[in-house]
Amino acid sequence: MPQAARLLIIDDDANTLASLSRAFRLAGHEVTVCDSAVRALEILKKEEFDLIFSDVVMPNKDGLALLADIKAAGVETPVVMMSGQAHIEMAIKATRLGAIDFLEKPISTDKLLLTVQNAMKLSRLEEENATLRQRLGGAEIIFRGESMRKLIAQVERVAASESRVCILGETGTGKELIARTLHEKSPRGRSGGPFITLNCAAVPAELIESELFGHEKGSFTGAGARHIGKVEQANGGTLFLDEIGDMPLNMQAKLLRVLEQSEVERIGGDKPVKVSVRVIVATHRNLEEQVRAGTFRQDLFHRIYVFPVALPPLRERREDIPPLIEHFAAQITQQNGWKPITFTADAVTQLQSFEWRGNIRELRNVVERLLLFSEDDTVNADTITKALPAVGDPSVGSSNAAGSGNLSSRVEQFEREQILAEIKRQNHHITNTAKALGLERSHLYKKCQQLGIDLAERRKN
C-alpha cells in the first residue's frame, strides 16, 4: 500500500480545493488546504508537509512568487506547480525556481496520485543516500540501486578487518573510491593511518621496484638521495595497488615476500625494515586467466584474492545514473561558480539509455559538457542533441549509443588511431609518446586502458 503523505494544497478556486482534497483523502493522504499564498506561508511556519501543490495564477501573490519565498525561507518540502494557463516559459521558470513538477489543469486523479507517489519515492531515496554518504565518511559513493546497496554493505563489513581485498571492475567504475572507503572505515583509517596509492600500470618497469620499496643513496645511477618507497610510506595504514594485473612478474615475487614477511628492503639497503601495512589491490583484468596464462603468479594471487569486490559497470546499474547526474551537476556548478543547472526528466531518461563504456568517469565528463552547452538553467533533450549530435539523434538508436557510427565511438576511434600512430613514431617509448601528445604518463596509461590499447603487449612486439 502506498505511503500516506501530508499534503498542502494552495489554490484560490474553492472548487479546485474541494475536488483535489477529496481525491487525495480517498487515497488515504492527509490534506490541508488554503486559498492564498500569504496564508500558505503562515501555515508553513507552523506545520511540516511531505509535498506542496500550488496554483500559479492567484491574486495578490502568484504561485511563482510563493515558490521563490518558500525556497528563500529554507523550506525543503518539494513543490508541484499547477496551472490552467500553462505555457513553456512558465514551466521553465517554475523549474528554475525549484519546482519538482509542473501539471497542467485539468489534472486527472491518476496523475495526481502518481505525482505524490513519485515525490515520496524521490524524497525517501534522497534521505537514504544522504544517510549512506554520512555513514561512509568523506568518500562520495552515490547510488540508488539494490546491487550497489548490497556491495557497499560488503565493503563496510570487510573494512573493519585486516583482510586483503581485491577490487575488480572496468576502468572508470570507481575502484579507488571503494579502496579509500575501505581505509576510512578501518581501524587504521580512523586512527589517522596513511592511505598510499600506486598505479602499477603507470610506472615504468625499471622504476617500479624503487617506487614500491625505496632505495638508498648511490644504489644506482641517479640515486642522489635516499628514497622511501610506497610500502614504507604506508606503514600503519593502507597501501592501494591499482592495476595489479600490470605488475611485472619479477616484481610480483618481491611483493609476495613483503606480504609474507611484513618487511621491506630498500634497493642498496643492507637490512630489512619491518612494516605493518594492509594491502588492497584493484584491476580491470581477469587475474585467474592471467594465472593460467602464466603472466600472474598463482601464489601471489592467493595472497591478494582473499575478499573480492566486483564493481558493476554503469550500464548494469542504470538506476544509479539520475543521482550521479545530480551529484556531478551540483559539484561542477559549485566548482565553477555557476548558478544551479538542473536536468529535465527526458534528458535523464535519454542519458540512462547510453552504454557508458567509460563508466562513471565518462558520465561526469558528459555532464560537464552538457552544462557548458546549456543555454539557460536547464539541460534538456535538445541540449543533448546539440552537445552530442549522434547520440542525441533518435534515429541512431539509444540502445546502441556507444556502438559503431555514433559520436562517442568516432571520438574513441580517432583517439586510438592518434595514440597508436604516435607510439609507432616514438619507437614504443612511452614517456616520449606522452610528451608528444601533451599528456602525463599516467594519463596516457589510463587513456590506453580505456581504449583497449595494451602497451605491455606492444612493447613485446
BELTA-V656220 format. One record per residue. N is the residue number from 1. PHI is phi in whole degrees, -180 to 180 (999 if undefined). PSI is psi in whole degrees, -180 to 180 (* if undefined). OMEGA is omega in whole degrees, -180 to 180 (999 if undefined). Layout:
BEGIN
n: [N;N]
phi: [PHI;PHI]
psi: [PSI;PSI]
omega: [OMEGA;OMEGA]
END
This chain:
BEGIN
n: [1;2;3;4;5;6;7;8;9;10;11;12;13;14;15;16;17;18;19;20;21;22;23;24;25;26;27;28;29;30;31;32;33;34;35;36;37;38;39;40;41;42;43;44;45;46;47;48;49;50;51;52;53;54;55;56;57;58;59;60;61;62;63;64;65;66;67;68;69;70;71;72;73;74;75;76;77;78;79;80;81;82;83;84;85;86;87;88;89;90;91;92;93;94;95;96;97;98;99;100;101;102;103;104;105;106;107;108;109;110;111;112;113;114;115;116;117;118;119;120;121;122;123;124;125;126;127;128;129;130;131;132;133;134;135;136;137;138;139;140;141;142;143;144;145;146;147;148;149;150;151;152;153;154;155;156;157;158;159;160;161;162;163;164;165;166;167;168;169;170;171;172;173;174;175;176;177;178;179;180;181;182;183;184;185;186;187;188;189;190;191;192;193;194;195;196;197;198;199;200;201;202;203;204;205;206;207;208;209;210;211;212;213;214;215;216;217;218;219;220;221;222;223;224;225;226;227;228;229;230;231;232;233;234;235;236;237;238;239;240;241;242;243;244;245;246;247;248;249;250;251;252;253;254;255;256;257;258;259;260;261;262;263;264;265;266;267;268;269;270;271;272;273;274;275;276;277;278;279;280;281;282;283;284;285;286;287;288;289;290;291;292;293;294;295;296;297;298;299;300;301;302;303;304;305;306;307;308;309;310;311;312;313;314;315;316;317;318;319;320;321;322;323;324;325;326;327;328;329;330;331;332;333;334;335;336;337;338;339;340;341;342;343;344;345;346;347;348;349;350;351;352;353;354;355;356;357;358;359;360;361;362;363;364;365;366;367;368;369;370;371;372;373;374;375;376;377;378;379;380;381;382;383;384;385;386;387;388;389;390;391;392;393;394;395;396;397;398;399;400;401;402;403;404;405;406;407;408;409;410;411;412;413;414;415;416;417;418;419;420;421;422;423;424;425;426;427;428;429;430;431;432;433;434;435;436;437;438;439;440;441;442;443;444;445;446;447;448;449;450;451;452;453;454;455;456;457;458;459;460;461]
phi: [999;-59;-71;-71;-117;-96;-116;-116;-114;-121;-161;-84;-98;-64;-66;-65;-60;-66;-69;-68;-64;-62;-63;-70;-68;-62;-87;95;-91;-89;-128;-120;-121;-153;-109;-153;-66;-62;-64;-62;-64;-66;-64;-68;-73;-107;-127;-114;-133;-87;-158;-118;-109;-134;-70;-89;-87;-141;-70;69;-134;-81;-66;-69;-66;-63;-59;-62;-66;-61;-68;-65;-80;81;-75;-93;-61;-65;-122;-112;-95;-133;-163;-91;-122;-70;-147;-62;-63;-65;-64;-63;-64;-63;-65;-62;-78;117;-67;-88;-160;-137;-111;-96;-75;-73;-110;-70;-61;-60;-66;-62;-68;-66;-62;-63;-60;-66;-65;-66;-63;-61;-62;-65;-66;-64;-65;-66;-65;-64;-65;-65;-64;-67;-65;-87;70;-75;-73;-94;-98;-103;-159;-136;-80;-69;-63;-73;-62;-66;-64;-65;-62;-64;-60;-64;-68;-80;-61;-75;-100;-101;-62;-78;-120;-115;-95;-111;163;-66;-59;91;-87;100;-65;-67;-63;-66;-62;-64;-64;-58;-69;-62;-88;-91;-57;-63;-68;-67;-91;91;-64;-74;-118;-113;-119;-146;-90;-65;-82;-95;-107;-56;-55;-77;-111;-66;-65;-66;-64;-78;-107;84;-151;-93;-59;79;-71;-159;-58;97;-85;-81;-154;-65;-126;-87;-77;-61;-62;-67;-61;-88;-55;86;-136;-125;-108;-105;-102;-81;52;-61;-65;-98;-74;-59;-59;-65;-75;-61;-64;-71;-66;-58;-63;-63;-66;-76;-109;54;-151;-133;-122;-68;-62;85;-82;-114;-151;-74;-115;-71;-137;-122;-135;-93;-104;-119;-121;-146;-162;-97;-92;-91;-64;-64;-67;-66;-62;-65;-82;84;-100;-141;-68;-67;-66;-69;-54;-69;-75;-98;-95;-81;-132;-78;-123;-99;-84;-74;-68;-61;-66;-101;-139;-62;-66;-87;-67;-57;-67;-67;-61;-61;-64;-66;-62;-65;-64;-70;-65;-66;-62;-97;70;-88;-69;-56;-125;-108;-104;-72;-62;-70;-68;-63;-60;-66;-67;-66;-84;-76;-84;53;-64;-89;60;-63;-62;-67;-59;-62;-62;-68;-59;-63;-63;-66;-63;-68;-86;-68;-93;-138;-97;-136;-103;-124;-61;-65;-62;-63;-62;-72;-80;-131;-52;-69;-74;-84;-87;-60;-69;-72;98;-64;-69;-115;-60;-106;-83;-67;98;-85;-61;-59;-70;-65;-63;-60;-63;-62;-61;-62;-64;-65;-67;-62;-65;-69;-59;-66;-63;-91;55;65;-88;-68;-62;-65;-62;-61;-62;-63;-90;71;-118;-70;-57;-64;-66;-62;-61;-64;-64;-65;-62;-64;-93;77;-96;-92;-67;-64;-67;-70;-66;-64;-82]
psi: [133;149;136;138;152;116;142;123;127;117;141;-3;118;-37;-39;-44;-43;-45;-41;-45;-38;-46;-42;-40;-36;-28;2;8;154;132;133;135;152;158;12;155;-38;-46;-38;-42;-36;-42;-41;-21;-24;-28;159;145;161;-28;143;130;127;135;155;-52;106;152;159;-65;121;175;-33;-40;-38;-44;-44;-41;-39;-46;-38;-30;-3;14;121;0;130;146;133;127;148;148;142;-2;41;143;166;-37;-39;-43;-42;-44;-40;-41;-42;-35;-11;6;143;-16;161;117;137;128;150;147;129;154;-41;-41;-41;-48;-36;-38;-44;-45;-46;-39;-40;-40;-46;-44;-42;-42;-38;-40;-42;-43;-39;-41;-44;-40;-37;-43;-33;8;-137;-19;128;85;109;125;168;-30;164;-34;-43;-31;-44;-40;-43;-35;-39;-44;-46;-36;-45;-19;-34;-8;179;8;144;139;136;114;123;143;159;163;133;5;-8;34;-41;-33;-40;-41;-43;-38;-42;-42;-48;-33;-1;161;-35;-45;-41;-27;6;12;152;155;109;135;150;123;108;-24;-19;-5;129;145;-35;-12;-11;-32;-42;-39;-40;-50;-13;176;160;157;131;8;-21;167;125;-9;79;-11;162;141;124;123;173;-36;-47;-37;-30;3;127;-2;-138;136;121;114;100;148;52;-27;-15;5;132;150;-41;-33;-28;-40;-41;-36;-40;-41;-40;-44;-36;-37;-6;44;155;146;122;153;127;-1;160;1;145;156;125;138;152;101;134;128;127;133;162;154;151;-2;165;100;-35;-39;-37;-37;-45;-33;-9;14;-2;133;133;-39;-37;-39;-47;-25;-36;-20;52;-49;97;139;113;113;125;148;160;-32;-16;4;53;-25;-16;-8;-45;-50;-29;-42;-47;-42;-48;-39;-45;-41;-46;-43;-38;-43;-33;-2;27;161;153;137;128;158;131;163;-39;-32;-43;-44;-41;-42;-30;-22;-11;161;-28;62;-28;5;-143;-36;-43;-40;-44;-42;-41;-41;-44;-41;-43;-37;-37;-31;-14;134;-12;-145;17;138;120;-172;-35;-36;-42;-41;-39;-42;-34;75;-46;-47;-20;-7;116;-25;-20;-37;108;-29;-16;34;-26;13;-172;142;-23;175;-44;-47;-33;-41;-45;-44;-42;-47;-42;-45;-42;-43;-45;-40;-41;-38;-43;-42;-34;13;41;22;108;-40;-45;-37;-46;-44;-43;-32;-2;32;154;149;-44;-36;-39;-43;-46;-41;-40;-39;-43;-36;1;26;117;100;-36;-42;-36;-32;-36;-39;*]
omega: [-179;-179;177;-178;174;-171;171;-180;-177;-180;-179;180;-176;-179;178;179;-178;-177;-179;-179;178;-178;-178;-179;176;178;176;-179;174;-173;169;-178;172;-171;178;179;-180;179;-180;180;177;179;-177;176;-174;-173;177;-179;176;-177;179;171;-179;172;178;-174;178;180;178;178;-178;-175;180;176;177;179;178;179;179;-179;180;-180;179;178;-175;180;179;-175;174;180;180;177;173;179;-172;170;-170;-180;179;-180;179;-179;179;179;179;-179;175;177;180;-180;179;-176;179;177;-5;-176;179;179;180;180;179;-177;177;179;178;-179;-179;179;179;178;-179;-180;-180;-180;177;178;-180;179;178;179;-179;179;179;-180;-176;175;-174;-177;-179;176;-175;179;178;-171;-178;-178;179;178;179;-179;180;177;176;-179;-180;-179;-176;-178;-176;-178;174;-177;176;-176;175;-177;-177;178;179;176;176;-178;177;-177;180;178;177;179;179;178;177;180;-176;-178;-178;174;179;180;-179;180;176;178;-177;172;-175;-178;173;174;-175;-180;-174;-179;178;-177;-176;-178;-171;179;179;179;-178;-169;-180;179;176;178;177;-178;175;-179;-180;179;-176;180;177;178;177;-176;-177;-179;179;178;-177;-178;-177;-179;-174;173;179;179;180;-179;179;180;180;179;179;-176;-178;178;177;180;-179;177;179;180;178;-179;-178;-172;-179;177;-177;178;180;175;-179;180;-179;177;180;179;179;180;173;-173;169;-177;172;-178;177;178;172;-178;174;-175;180;176;178;176;180;-179;179;-180;176;-175;-180;-179;176;178;-178;178;-174;-174;-179;-179;179;174;-177;179;179;175;-175;-179;178;178;-175;179;178;-176;179;179;176;178;180;-180;-178;179;179;-179;-176;-180;179;-180;-177;-179;180;171;179;179;-177;177;178;-178;-179;177;179;179;180;179;177;-177;-178;-175;176;178;177;174;-173;179;179;179;-180;179;-180;178;179;179;-180;177;179;-178;-177;-177;175;-178;-177;171;-180;-178;179;177;179;179;-180;-176;-178;-171;-175;-178;178;-179;-178;-179;179;-178;-175;-179;179;-173;179;-178;-175;172;-178;-174;-177;-178;178;178;179;-179;179;180;-179;-180;-180;-180;-180;180;-179;176;180;180;-178;178;176;175;-170;180;178;178;180;179;-178;-179;-180;-178;167;-179;-179;178;178;179;-179;179;179;177;-179;-177;178;178;-179;-176;-180;180;-179;176;179;-177;999]
END
